[in-house]
Amino acid sequence: MKNSSLFHWLTILISGALYPLGMAPFNFWPAVLISLTVLFASLKTTHSAKQNFTKSLVFGFGIFISGASWIYVSIHEYGFLAAPIAAFATVLFCLFMSILFASTFLLFSFMPNKQASYLFGLPSIFILSECFRSWAFTGFPWLYAGYSHTETWLNGWAPVGGVMLVSYLLALISSFSAQIWRERQNKSLKVNFLLLVLLISLGGFFLQQVKWSSSNGEMIDVVIIQPNINQNDKWSSDKRTQILKQLKDQTTTYLGKDLIIWPEAALPNIPQNLSSFLAEMATALELSQTALLTGAITYDSNTGEYFNSVISIEDMTSKYDKFHLVPFGEYVPLENFLRGLIKFFDLPMSSISSGKDKRLFFNVSKNKISPNICYEVVYANSVARNSRGSNIILTVSNDAWFGKSIGPKQHMQMARMRAIENSKPLLRATNNGISGLVSHKGVLTNMAPQFTRSELVVSVAGQVGETPFSRLQSTPIFIISIITCVILLWQKLKLRSHQ
């Protein structure tokens, strides 16, 4: 009996660990459907809330320890923690994310024991889970189920309802699969399942053919600079002159192009301390009629605050400040208690202030470019809201924090989904990869080799138009999920009142 119980829990854990195989770099999308089917089959309305929570927790731990354990690289190699402590911290992080993931599944035990709860309640709870962990404690919207279909027919649904709608459709297919396992003799359920899969698949295919936006015909030549600077050298005063010389050398050849982009925090010091270098660059850019956008840590002398920014070197007043900050990487929660405790809490530039969540465009030729910095591109709703009215989406990043893990590949996949959701091309400039151009259909058309010093030259035309997702974001699928849960919970209360 004990062996059977152990096998049951191992099955749930392993199914969760298989889930990230659906994402980059593996892209084996059936893994997500199989994993969710196993989870949903293990949950029952007749179980206690504690049982359903625990099963979801074990499943979630499998997801994050398998798909997000790359944070060990950041903690160990750049957070100065010994390997055993870094491993322990990684496990704690994955456990914390698992708790957030599992928390909404407490609701399932309060739904009626009928087919509708299994078929529609579970997908709705799953979406609420994804929503919750995108918001709680500033959010970690990583490893959403919908990313597994960035390259399939199902991505046709993304411009309609975003990655969250794709996640819901996958959860719906999985809930039907799990119910078929429970009701093996139910032929009508199997027919409905086939019709559902056909509708979702063909619907995605036909939606892919819709032209949500059109080219504005304003082609610009862009150069993405990938400096590949060692993360440990980034803020070293001894390396500052060398880094500036490299950036200048990589850029000078391409003066005369419409736009040159340096990655996140490319400048090795705040702009006030690099005035002569920036003035020299601004003069060269003005003479060649070239725009240059760069990531930089900026300082407001009036408030004493530092910001992670994108600035235009020719016009320093044009500045975008990062809004979604990375916990511990850019700010330290409970700073008064943790700052100085261990070196991990004193990472370079870990006292960044949050900018205002506002829409700002950089104008290049007749194209309006909407900026995002690193982690911000994983927030689908923010990208959609802030890119409305723009023609091109820009994201600058420094994925050197992830080392040679799968993290950068996952990051690029999420950026590609933003291009699909909003039907706009996306430019991505990173320190050491993955830098590239993504078409408005989410295709990575040009890419600089990872871990190399590179200059990627691309031509891109902006897109005009807005998708339904650009206008409404994830609100519709969130409301549908809430309404579904409320109806089912109310039905359970109604049944109890008649007993």
N, C-alpha and C positions, 0 to 999 in steps of 0.2 A: 504493500500500500504506500509506504514511504517512497519507494523507488518510482512508483507511478506518479506521485505528487511532484517529486524532483524532476522527472522527465517533463511534466506539464509546465513547470516554471522555466526550465531550460528552453523549452520550445518557444515560449513567449519572449524570453530574452534574446534568443538567436534570431527569431523572426524580426525583432526590432533592429538587431545588428545588421540584418540583410537589407533593411529599408534604404540606407544611403547608397546601395549599389545602383539604385535607380537614378542617382544624380551624377554630375560630372565628378571624376573623369570616366566613370564606368558606363554610365548611360544605359544600364540594363533596366528599362522602365518597368517590366513585369514584376521586378522585386518589390516595388512599392505596393502594387495590388495584392501580391501574395502576402506580404507582411501585414497589411491592414486587414485582410481577410482572416488571418490567424488571430489578430487582436480582437476583432469584432466577434468571431466565433467563440472566443473565451469569455466574453462578457454576457451577463444575463441580468434581466431586471429583477429576478428572484434572488440574486446575490445581494449581500449587504453592501452598503456604500463603501465600506472598508475594503471588501474583496475586490470590487471593481476598480477602486483607486489603486490598490496594490498591484493588480495586474497591469494597469495602464502605466504605473510607475516603472515596473520592471521592463515593459516594452519600451518606454521612453528612454530609460537608461541605456538600453541596447542601441537605440538610435544615436544618442549623443556621444557615447563612448566610442562608437564606431565611426560616426560621421563628423564629429567636431573635436576629436582628440588632438587635432593639429594645434590647439591652443597650448599644448605642452611645449611646442617649439618656442612660442612667444614667452612663456613663463620661464623656461629653462635657459634658453640661449640669450634672451634679451632682458629677462627679468631677474637674472643673477641668482636663481634658486637652484640648489642642488637637485640632482635628478630624482631622488626619492621624494623630496618635498614637492617638487614640481609635479610629479606623477600623482601625489596625494591631492594637490590643489586641483589638478585636472579632473580627478574623480569627483571631488566635491562640487566643482562647477557642473559636471554632467548630471550629478544627482540633483542639484538645485534646479536645473533646466527640466529634469524629469518630473519633479514635483509640480512645476508650472504646467507642464504638458498634461499631467494626470489629473489636475485639480478639477477640470470641468467634467470629467467622467464620473465624478461623484453624483451628478444629476441623473445618470442612467438608472440607478436603483430606485428613483422616485417616479419612474415612468411606468405606464401599465404594461403588463405582460402580454403584449399582443404584437402582431406582425409589424404594424406601423412604427412601433418604437425601434425595432431592429432595422427596418429598411430606411427610415427617414430620421429617426431620433439620433442614431449613432453618427451619420454623416454631419448632422447639424452640431452635435457635441464636438466632433473632431474639428470643425471649422471654428467654433468658439475657442477651442484649445489653441489653434494657430493664431487667432486674433489676440488672445490673452497674452501669449508669450511674445507677441510683437510689441506689446505695450508695457507689461509689468517690468518695473525697475529699468526703464528706458528701452527695454525690449531686446530680443535676440531673434529676429525673423529669419532664421537660417533653416535649411533643410525642409522647406515646405514641399508637400507631396507634388504640387503642380509643376515644380521645376523639372521633374522627371520627364515631362513631355515638351520640353523646350524645342525639340526637333521633330515632333510627330504631328499628325493631323490635329491632335487635341489642342495644340497651341493656337488654333483658330478661335478658340473661345476666350483667349486672353484679352484681346482688344474689347471684348464685351464686358467681362467681369474680373479681369486680372488673374494673377496666379491663384488667388483664393477661390475663384470659380472653378478653375481646373482642378484644384485640390478637392473641392466639393464633389465634382463629377467622378473623380477617382474613388472617393470615399463611398459614393452612392453605388458604384459598380462593386466595390468590395463588400458593402453591406448586403447586397443581393447575393453575392457569392457565398457569404457566411450563412445566410438564411437558407440557401439551397442545401448547404451541408447539413443544416438542422432538419429541413423538410425534404429529404431525398426523394420522396414519392410524389411531391407536388409538381405535376407537369405544367400547370398554368404558370407557376412561379418561374420555371425554367424558360418558358416561352417569353414571359415578360422581361426576363433577364436578357435574352438574346435581342429583343426589340430595343431595350435600353442601350445596350452596347452599340447596336447598329445606329440608333439615333444620335448618340454622343459622338461616335466616330465620323459618320457622314456629316453631322452638323458641323464638326470641327473642320472637315475637309472643305465644305462649301463656304464656311466663314473665312477660311484662308484666302478665298478668291475675291473677297470684298476689298475694294480700294477705300480704306478708311482715310487716307491722306493722298495728296498728290505733290509731285516735285514742284518747287518754286522756280526751278530753272537757274538758280543762282549757285553755280558751281564754284567752290573755293578749294584751293590747294593748301593742304594742311601737313605739317611735319610734327610728328609725335616723337619727342626726345625721351629715350629710355637710358638714363645714365648708369644704372647698375652699380650704385654706390653701396659699399658695405655698410650695413646698419650700425655697426660698432664705430664706424668712422664719421657717421652722419653729423654729429654735433661736436666733434673734436676740433678745438681751436687750431691744432697743428695741421689739420687737413683742410681748413677752410679755404685757403688760397688755391689749393690744388683742385678742390671741388668747383669753385667759381671758374677757374681756368678751363676745366673740362666742359662745363655747361656752355661757356662762351665758344669753345672750339667746336662743339657739336652743333652749335646754332649758326655760327657765322656763314658757313657754306650755303645755308638755306635762306639767307636774307633776300627778300624779294618775293617769297611765297606769301600767301594771304595770311596764314596763321601758323604760329609755332606754339607748341604746348609743352611745358615742363610739368613733371608729376607733383604729387602731394608733397608739401614741405620741401621742395627742391632747394630753396635757398638755405644755406647752412647757418643763417643768423637772421635776426629780425631786420626788416628793411631799413630802419633808422641807422643801423650799424653797417649798412652796405651802400651808403648813399652814393659814393663815387662810382662803384661798379654799376649800380642801377642807372645812374645818369649817363654813363658811357653807353650802356645797352640801349637806353631810351633814344639817344641821339642816332645810333645806328639803325634802330627800328624805324624811326621817323623818316630818315633819308631813304630807306628802302620800301617805305609804305607797307611794313609788315606789322601785324599784331602779335603780341606774345602774352600768353596767359600762363601763370605759374602758381603752384601751390606755395604757401609761405606761412610761417608762424608770425603773426602780426601783433603789435603791442599798442594799446591805447594808453597814452601817457596821462590822459585826464582821469581815467578810472583805475589804472594799474592792472588792467586785464590783458591776458594773452588770448588770441583767437587762432584757430586753424582756418586759413583763408585761401581763396583764389583771388589773385590780383592781376590787373593789367599793368604791365611795366610802363607802357607809354602814358597811362592815365592812372596814377596811384589812388585817385579818389574813387575809382571804380573797383569795389571790393565786395566779395561774398564771404560771409563767415559761416563756418560749419555749425549746424544746429543739433544734429544727432551725434552725441559724443560717445566714445567707447569707454565703458567703465574700466577703471584701473589703467587703461592705456592713455586716456586724455584727461580724466578726472578721477579722483579717489573718493568713493562713497565713504561717509563717516570719516572725512579727512582728518579731523582733530584727533581721532583715536588711532588711525592707521599710519598716517604720514610719519616716516622715520622709523617705523617698527622693524621693517626689513627692507632690503634694497628694492624688492619688487614694487613697493609702493612709492619709490622715488625714481621711476623711469623718466628719461628725458622727455620734457614737454608733457608731463602728466598733471599740469595745473592749467588746463585750457578752459576758458569760459565758453558757454553756449551762445551762439549768435541768434539773431531773431529769425524765426521761421517765416521767411518772406520770399517773394518771387523777385528775382533779379536776372536780367539778361545781359550778356556781353554781345555787342553788335560787331559783326565782321562782315564786310560787304553789306549785303541786304539780308543776311542771316542773323537771327536771334538765337544765341546759344545759352542754354539753361545749365548752370553748373551744379555739380554734386561732388562731395568730397568723401572718398573711401566708403566707409560704413553706411553712409546715407543712401547709397544706390540700392541697398537691400530693403529700404522702406518704400514699398510700391506706391502707397497712397501719397506720400510726400513728394515723390518724384513726379507722379501724375499731376498733382496740384500745382507744383512749382514750375512744371514745364509747359503748362497751358499757354498757348500763344507763342511758344518758341518754335524754332525750325529744326534745331539740333540739340541733342542731350550730350553734355560733357560730364565725365567723371574722372577725377584724378585720384590716384591711390598710391600707397606704398606697401605692397604686399611682401616686402622683405621680412616683415614680422612673422610671416608664415613659413619661411624657409622653403624647403623642397617638398612640403606636404601637399595634400590635395586641396588645402584652403584656397589658394589663388584660382584654381580651376573652378571650384564652386562659386567663388566671387564673380568670375567672368560669366558664368552661366546665369547668375541672377541679373547681371547687367544686361545680358542679351534679352532676358524676359522683359526688362523695362522698355527696351526698344520695341518689342512686339506689342506690349500693352498700349503704348502711346503712338505706335506707327510713326516713329521718328528715328533717323539714324543716330547712332551713339558713338562718340569718340572716347576712348579710354587710354589715359596716359598713366603709366606706373613706373616706379623706380627700377624694378627688375623683372617686370612681366606679371601678368599678361597684358601687353599693350596692343591696341588694335582698333579697327573700324568695324562697327556692327551695322548692317543695313536696317532699314525700318521694318524688315521682316524677321529680324533676329539672326541673320546669317553673319558669321564672322568672316568678312570678306578679305581683310588684311590683318596680319599679325606679326609682331616683332618676336624673334626667338627669345624664349625665357632665359633669364640669368646671363644676358649678354648686353654689352654697351651697343645700343642701336639707335638709328634714326629711321623712322617709318614714314614714308611719303605717300599720302593718299589724296584723292580728290573726292569731294562729297558735296552733294546738293541737299539743301534743306527741304523738309516736307511741310506742307500746309494742310491743316485739318485737325480735327479732334475725334478720338474714338469715344465710344460710350464710357469706357473705363476712365479716360482722361477727365470726363465731366463728373462722373458719379463715384469713382474709385470703388472700394470694396463694400460700400454702404448697402447695396441691394442684397448681396449674398449674406451679409451679416444680419440684416433685418429678417431675411427668410429663415435663417438658422434660429434666431431668437424666437420668432413667431412659432416655428415648429416645436421648439422645446416648451414654450409656454402652453401651447395647446395640449401637448402630451402630458405635461405635469398637471394641468387643470383636469384632464380626463382621469388621471389617477386619484386626484383629490375628490372628484365627483364619485368615483367608484367606492372610495372609502366611506363617503358620507351616506351611501345607500346600503352599506353593510351593517 
